[in-house]
Amino acid sequence: MNYKKNILITGGAGFIGSHVVRLFVNKYPDYHIVNLDKLTYAGNLANLKDIEDKPNYTFVKADIADLEEMRRIIREHEITGIIHLAAESHVDRSIKDPFTFARTNVMGTLALLQAAKEYWEEAPQPPKGGVLGSADPAYYPFLKERAAENRNNPTYAEQLMWQLLKSPVLDGYKFRRQHIIGQYIADFVCIDKSLIIEVDGKYHDNPQQKEDDKTREENLKESGYSIIRFTNDEIENHPFEVIEKVKECLSNSPFRGRGGHHLFYHISTDEVYGALELTHPEGTPAPFTTKASSEDDMAYGTEFFLETTKYNPHSPYSASKASSDHFVRAYHDTYGMPTLVTNCSNNYGPYQFPEKLIPLFINNIRHGKPLPVYGKGENVRDWLFVEDHARAIDLIFHKGKPGDTYNIGGFNEWKNIDLIKVIIKTVDRLLGNPEGQSEKLITYVTDRLGHDMRYAIDSRKLQSELGWEPSLQFEEGIEKTVRWYIDNQEWMDNITSGDYERYYDDMYKNR
């Protein structure tokens, strides 16, 4: 089957990644989804049992830090887009083993970037008839003759446009005149940047011509081209504005590459921004809300992480993620590679590895084990239901602006100790115990090194530009999460026993 897109999702067997893979496989049957995961401690194919037999799904076990392997996989599967989630992500592990985090998060991201860049830059010249496929053999000579005639008899506006496109301001960008693309002749084309410039004379005001132009534009865009239209008047009377618009479009246009436009989408964390002060330890009404907000949503400070907040990482984990973010942006700024970065807050929900706070506490309450709380439990985090995060990734992948950054957060802050008490009450109730009974299991332990006091993310850019909001109030999300873990105790027991790791070792040891 010829798929519309071939999407590589790294870390797709992990917590967030499995939700993204499931969403894309089910929502886009015309996409081929390649799930790449090394299957380390947090990667678990049991997370994806429900889609493993789907015809548009392929799993590949590989290490993203292996450049040659990334080159092979991207080429073999003809990858047109990458959603990069694979990372060492546990802060405590990064403190004990910073080198592993640097290798995976920094060198792994760099290997992916380089492999994708090399493959996407290999865009072959279009065959006769161009990227839309060859025109009818009987029709192509006509197109060729017509294009030559147009080149030899340009309108005054076309002559001026050609002179503008040879301006020193656009040095390095080569345009072709009257270039055949499939069944169409484009006035001016920059092949390297997939940009078409059309000069519209007065006949383009004709209703039938407008309809023809619309169809033509849709077909060309579907094949990966961007189109700018200028009237004769604009070219003749406003040449400086015309050239500036062309320059802007060239700088924002992605690689043409194989199969149309490409995107390298890098998922990062809010921890790269550093820490915020706890200026309102008792809480103050939240300054922004969504349809999922509750009446008692609180903020614990006046500042929030914005897309423009300077990076100030404090742990080896956040430092490695900050470095990988910089590499992604550098490939955009240096090579024109189409990239996106999103920074998300703490995720929770089904399939999360149980050394993370919420599943750990749910499991420990089940078994009557201590609930370890760092320090006094006063650290504040913003929490985001994982399925809402997957929805945001889908939206940004398809509608986000290349070269841009978006924050993804739950629009709610919780102190760890308050969060833990909500979990305890919910688990106790669903297990049939008196609510709050398990609070006696709380055990305060020494705070860890570099434990930032407050993270609070401002997602209003994503809300206003792309219309995304969380779908669940936090208490609703916790209820849904706890029910899942209680209903899927076999999954949890398999993870905590380590059986799944031994299974993967046996299954893939000779691959």
N, C-alpha and C positions, 0 to 999 in steps of 0.2 A: 504493500500500500504506500502511495505517495502522501506523506503527511504535510500539512500546511506549515508546521513548525516542528523542529526537533529540539526539545528542551532538556538540558542537563541540569538536574537538581542535585547538588552535593550535600552530603549529610542527610539524605532523604530517609534513612532508617532511624534517625534520631527523633527527639521529642517534637520540635517544631517542624522539622523536615518531613516527617511522616504525614503530618496534617496537610502540608503544602502539596506533597506528592498525591495524596488521596484526592484533594480538591481538584488538581489539574487533570489527573487521569479520568475522573468522573465527569468533570465539566467540559473538557475539551477532547472528545474522541478523535478529532482530526489532528491532534498533536501527538507526537511520539514522545513520551516522558521516559528519560533515562535516569534512573536513580543510582547515584554513585555514592558508596559508603565504604569505609574501611572496616566497619563492624567492630569498633573498639568497645569500651565499657558501656557507652550510652547508645550504641547502634543496635537495633533489634528488629529483625525482619518480621517477628510476630506482630509488630505494630501495623503491618500491612497485609495481613492474611486475606483480608476481604477484597483486595485488588490484585493480588499477585498473578492471577490468571487472565487479566484483562489484555486484549490484543495490542493495545497502545502503550503497554508498560514493559520496561526492561530493567532488570537489576544488574549492576556491575560492581564487583568488589575491587576496590583499588585505593591507593594512597595518593591524595592530591599533591603531595610534595614530590612525587615522582614525575618529573617533567616529561620524560620520554613516554611514559604511560598516558599522561594527559594528552599529549600530542596524538597518540594512537587512538584513544577513545573519542576525542573530538572529531578526528578525521573519519574514523570508522562509522560513527553514527551521524556524520554530517550535521553537527550541532550548530543551530542558529541562535540559540539564546541560553544563557547560564543564570541560574538562581543559586547563589553560593551561600549555603548555610553551614557547611562542614567546618567545625572548629573545636579545639579544646576549649571548654567553656566553664569549668568549675574553678572558682576563685581559689578555694583551699588547695586544690591540686596544683594550681599555678605557683603557689608559694613554696610548695615542696619540690616542684620540678619545672622551673621556668624555661629550661631549654626545650622541652617537648612542646611547650606552648609557642615558643618562637618558631620552631620547625614547622608545626602544623599551620598556625594562624598566619605567620608572615611568609615563610617560604612556600607553603602550600598555596596561598592566595597568589603569590607571584608566579608560580608555575602555571596555574590556571590562566592567569592573565596573559602570559607570554604564549602559551599554547593556543589560546583563542585568537589572540592578535595575529599570529602567524597564519592560522588557517583562514581567518576572515579576510585577511589582506590578499589572499590568493585568488581574488575574483577574476575569473577568466574573461577575456573579451567576449561580448555576446556574439553568437553565430549570425549568419545571414538571417535577417528577420528579427534579430535582437533578443532580449531577455524574455519576451512574451512567447517565444517559440517562433519558428519560421512561418512567414506568411505563405499563403497558397503559392505554389511555384509559378502559376500563371499570373499571379498578382504582383509578385515581388519585382519583376522587371519594370512594371508600371510604376511602382513605388520608387525604384531607383532612378528612373527617368524623371519622375516628378520632383524628387529631391534635388537632382542636378539642375533642373529648370529653375527651381526656387532659389538655389544658390547663385545662379547666374543673373537672376532678375529680382534682387531684393527690393523691398519697399524702403522708403527713406528712413522710417523708424527702425527697420531691421539693420540697415547700415549703421545707424547711430548706436544701436544696441551692441553690434559686433565690435565697434570701436571701444565702447565702455568695458566690454568683457576682456579686452586686451590691455586694460589700464594697469599700471604698475601696482596699484592697490590690491589687485587680484593676482599678483605674481605667484606662480606656483600652481595655479588652477587652470587646467586646459579645457577649453570648450570646443565642441564640434557644432557646425552649422548644418541644419536640415539633415538631421541624423535619423536613420530608420530604426524604430524600436517596435518589433513585432509588425502589426498591421498599421502602425502609425508613423508619421514623420513629425519629429519634434523640432521646433525652431532652433533652440540652442540646448546642448546637453553637456554637463560635466559628468563624465562617466565615473570618475573616482569617488564622487560624492553623491551620485544618484540624483542629481538636481537637474530639472528641466525648466527652462525659461521660455515662456510663450509670449509672443507679441500679438496683441489682439487689436485688429483693425475694426472699423465700424460694422463690418458684416457679422461680427460676433455678438452684436445686439439683437440679431434675428432670433426669434423664439426657437426655431428648429435647430439653429446653430448652437444656441445655449444648451439645448438638450443633448446634442451630439458632443459638445465640450464636456458636459457632466459625465457622460458614459466613458468617454476617452480618459478623463481624469481618474475616475474610479478604477479603471483597468490598469492604468499606469501606477497608481498608488498601491494597488494590490500586488504589483510586481516589485515594489520596494522603492519607487521613485517619489521624490518630493517635487512639487510643481509651484512655480511662481508665475503669475500673469501680470503683464504691464500693458496699459493702453498706449496708443501712439502718443497721446497728449503727455502722459507721464514721462515717456522716454525723451520726447522732443523738448519739453519745457521744465522738467525736474530731474535732470540727469544725476545730480549729486545724491538726491534721495533714492533714486533707483540703484545706484552702485552701492550705497550703504545697506540697502535691503538685501541685495545679492550677497554682499560680504557677510552679513549676519546669518543668512540661511546657510551659506557654505560652512561657517564655523560651527553651526548647530547640527549639520547633517551627519548622520552616522556613516560608517563604512557601507559600501554597497554589498560586497561580498557575495557568498553563495546563498541563493534563496531569498534575497531581499535584506531587509534591515536586521540588525543584530543588537543584542543587549547583554551586558554583563552586569547583573544585579547582585550586589553584595549586601548581605544582612549583617549588621553590626549591633552594638549594644549601647545603652545610655551611659554605661560605666566609663566610656572614653572621656566623657565631659568632666569627670572628677567628682567632687562632692559639694553639696549645698549645705548652708547653715540651717540649723534647727532654730529659727528665730521665733517660732510660735509653738513651743513644746506642747501646749494644751490644745492646739488646733484652732483654726480660723476658717470661716466659710470659704469653700473653693471659689476662685475667681472666674473659672470657666466650667461649663457643664455640657453634657450631651443628653440625648434622649434616654440614655441608660443610667444617668446620674440619679442618686437618691437624695432625699432632703437633707440628710446629715453628712454629705460628703465634706471632708475637711482637707485643708492644706496646712502644712506645718512650717511654712516659711513664705517669704515674699518673692523669692527668685525661683526660676524654672529653667530647665535645659531647653534651649532653642536650637534650631539648625545652625545658627550663627555663633553659638557658644564655643569659645576656644577649648581645645582639647587639653585636659589636665589629668591623665590617668595616674592611678596610685598603686595598682597591683600589677604583677607580671601578666595576668590575664588581660586586664584593660589596656596595658601598654602594648601587648601583642596585637590586640584588635585595633588600637589606634594606628599602629604602624601599617597594618593591612589596609585600613581605610585610606591612608595617605597614598599607598601604592595604587589603589584603584583610581583615585582621583588624578594621580600623576599620569596614568595611562590615558585618561581622558584628555588632560591638558596638553600632554606632550605629543601623543599620537592621534588624537581625535577619536579615540576608541569610545563607543557608546557605553557609558557606565551609569549606574545609579547606586546610591548608598542610602540605607535606612538604619536608623538607630532606634531600637525598641526597648521598652521597659521589661520588668520581670514577667515572664509568662507562667501560666499555670493551666492545668487541665489534664485530660487523659493521656496516657502513654509517657509520662515524665519519669525519668530515671530516679529511683527512690533514695538517692543521696541528697536530692534537692528538698528544700524545707517542707513543702506541702505534702508530697507523697510519703516522705520519711515520717512525718508526724501522724499521718493517717495510719500507716502501717504499724508504727510503734504503739499507738492507742489500741489497735486491734490486739496486739500481743502484750499489752500492759508494760511496755518498756519505757524507760525515761525519755522525756522530751527535752533535748538539750537546747538551751536558749543562750545565745552569746550576750555577755555583759548583762545589762538590765532589760534587754529587749526593746530599747527605745529607738533603734535604727528604723528609718522610714524608707519605704519603697513604693513605687507605683506598680500596680498589678494589672496584667492584661490577659484575658482569656485567649488561649492559644488558637481557637478557631476564628476569633476576631482578627488575630494577627495574620493567619493564613489568608483571610479575605482581603486584608490590606495589601499583602504581598501580591496577590492576584491583580488587584486594582492598579497598583503602582507599576507592576511589570507591563501592563497593557497601556496605561495612560500617563505614567509619570514622565517627566521631562528629562531626557538624557543629560548627564552632567550635574544633576540636581541632588539634593539631600532632603529626606523626609523623616521626621520623628514619628514613631508609632507608640502611643501610650494608652493606658486605660482610663485616663482622666480621673484617677483616684489614688490617694495616698493612704497607706496604713502603717502604723507602728507594728513592728514584729510581734510584740506581746499581745496587742489587740487582735491581730490576724490569727495568732495561735489560739486565742480563746474562742474565736468564731469557729475555727476548725474543730476544737475540742467539743463544743456544744453540738455541732452538726454531726460529727462522728458518733458521739454518745447517743444522740437521739436516734440515728439510723441503725445503730446496733442494739437499740432497745434498752440502753442504760440511762440513768438519771442525767439530765443535761448538766455538764460541768463536773461530773464525777471524776473525769480524767485530769482535771487541773492539778491534782496531787502529783502527777507524773512530771510536771515541769521541773527541770533541773537547770539552774543557772550555772553556766560554765564561763571560763576566762574568755574574754573577747579575743578574736583573732587579730593577727597583724593586718594593719592597713584597712580596717573595717570602716568604710565611709559611712557618715552619719545619715545623710539624706540624699535620695535620688527623687526627682520630680520632673516629669517630662511634659512639655507643652506640644500637643499634637494639632494645634489649631490650623497650621498650614495645610496639613493633610485633610482636615475637616473642611476648610473653606475652598481649597482648590479642587479636590477630587471627591468631596462629599462623603468621606468615610467617618464612621463613628462606631464605638463599641456597641454590641447588641445586648449585653447583659449587665445588670447591676452586679456588683462584686458578690453580694450575698447569694444571688442566683447562680453565679458562676461557681462559687464554692460548693453549693448544694449539688450542682450537676457533677462537679469533679469528685466529690466524696462518694456519691452514688456509683460513679463509674468504677472507682477503685474497690469498693465493697462488692460490686457485681462481678468484678474481674480479679478475684483473689488469686486464681490460678496463675494469671499473668504476673502479678506481683510476686508470688512465691517462687516462680521460675526465675525471675530476675534476681531476687535477693539470695537465692541459693547458688547462683553462678552457673546453673545448668546450661543456660543459653550460650554462654561464652564457650563452654567446652564443646557444645554442638557445632558452633561455627568453626572452631579450631579443627575439628575432625572433618567438617564438610569442605573446607577450603584449603587444607594444608598442602595439597598438591597443585594448587592453581597459581 
